[in-house]
Every structure is written in C-alpha cells, then in structure tokens.
Amino acid sequence: MYKDVRDIFGYSEGVLALKLRGYEKLGLSAPTVVKLVSCSPSLLVGGVNEDFVRVLEKLKGLGVSSDWFVGHLSYRSVYDWSRMHDMMCFLEKLGCNKKDIGWLFEINPAFLIENSGKKVYVLISMLLKEWIRHFKEQNCTCYGINAHSKENVKETHGMHAESM
C-alpha cells in the first residue's frame, strides 16, 4: 500500500479518520470501509472518490448491496471505478434491465469486479463475433438500424453492406 499512495502516510493527525468517515457517510459500515481502502488505497487520496460514489449509486439502483460488492474486492487487484460505472451504463444502454444486470453481477461477480468490468466488454465482443460468423454462414439478410433515428437503415446480404 505504501508505494501505491505514499501521501496517506504524511497526513496530519485526524485526517485519515476524516477520510474513512467520508466513506462511512455513504452508508458503508466501518469493517466494509476498512476492506475497501485496503483493496483500493487510492480512495484515501483527495476527497471521497466521485467515480466510486457513482459505482455505489449505480449498484444500489441495480439492487446490489455495497457490503456484497466490497466483500468481493481483492487486495491483489487495482480498480478503475470510472470504467466500472461506464460498463454498467453500457449494459443499460444495450437494453438490459436493472434487475437482470444486478442478477448477472450477483451470480458472477467477476463480470463487474475483475479488470473493472472489462470481462463484460470481452464477452459482448465474443458474442458479436459469433453472431456475425453465424449470419455469414447462413447468408442471412440483416438490417442495421440507427436507434436514434430511422435514417441510414442498411440492409446486408451475407454481411456485405448495401445502402437502401
């Protein structure tokens, strides 16, 4: 921990306790805060980490408890809270409902926690590649639709794009 965030060892008396209390004010229990900052000591640098707060808020909206989440963190990992938050937003933008996203994380915490959610992107990429391969083999007609406007609809035959 020392080499990762040397600044925390130079704080004046009481500053570290104030930082820990800042995380407790988010609704985390004292033992949960201890585990959290042990796994991610960078959270003690500066004020309460806004990206981490966004992750907690998003998890709460998904029905995932913060104690469960912190309980699955590892001392051997480094966490990118911003990427974790972006990944959860990405799943919602794909059309996944909050209950299902929460369920996915509860049955397999690695999707959220390992590599800060990078596994979800890898999984979606693998599924997309398989989908493309399948449609090429079947020589299917597919339609690409812009979700934000009905313009630029494209029909593809065997995955070779032709503008309509």
C-alpha positions, 0 to 999 in steps of 0.5 A: 500500500505504501508505494501505491499512495505514499501521501496517506502516510504524511497526513496530519493527525485526524485526517485519515479518520476524516477520510474513512468517515467520508466513506462511512457517510455513504452508508458503508459500515466501518469493517466494509470501509476498512476492506475497501481502502485496503483493496483500493488505497487510492480512495484515501487520496483527495476527497471521497472518490466521485467515480466510486460514489457513482459505482455505489449509486449505480449498484444500489439502483441495480439492487446490489448491496455495497457490503456484497460488492466490497466483500468481493474486492481483492487486495491483489487487484487495482480498480478503475471505478470510472470504467466500472460505472461506464460498463454498467451504463453500457449494459443499460444502454444495450437494453438490459434491465436493472434487475437482470444486470444486478442478477448477472453481477450477483451470480458472477461477480467477476463480470463487474469486479475483475479488470473493472468490468472489462470481462463484460466488454470481452464477452459482448465482443465474443458474442458479436463475433459469433453472431456475425460468423453465424449470419455469414454462414447462413447468408442471412439478410440483416438490417442495421438500424440507427436507434436514434433515428430511422435514417441510414437503415442498411440492409446486408446480404451475407454481411456485405453492406448495401445502402437502401 
